[in-house]
Amino acid sequence: MSFEHDLLAILPRLRRFAASLSRNRVDGDDLCQAALERALKSRDQWQPGTRLDSWIYRIMRNLWIDQARARQRAARTFASEEAGMNIGHAGDRDVESHVMLSDVERAMQALPPEQREAIALVAVEGLSYKDAAAVLGVPIGTLTSRLVRGRGALIELMGEAA
């Protein structure tokens, strides 16, 4: 199988992970595209015989961290676009135009990033604890703690939503 074919095979999983990182499907698709571009440019750095999904999850997470840092720097410099969105009207039209997220998506978004990443990699994407810990760059014990706290918080948040 070719490198490109293997990437296409895991594309749905990559999109889900990107959406869970970005908390937004559109931003997630942008993140996924950027990660795929970087993976294609860096294909010679991937070791055949190792897990391609873990490698590209790591690329995606690093890109997300870089983008978050850039957003933080920009926020200190510029007023956000949203700051001027509701000037002149009550914002009712904006509320109507947004698509309601499912309870699970809302609960996932409410989690701290470390817990959301751990749950997305293990529970949603099916990575082993070892592989997820490698993607996140943390010991397995730290990953396990994040999963336990994240699952507990999800159960609590889902109970509130009912």
Beta strands, then each sheet from edge to edge (+ up, - down):
end
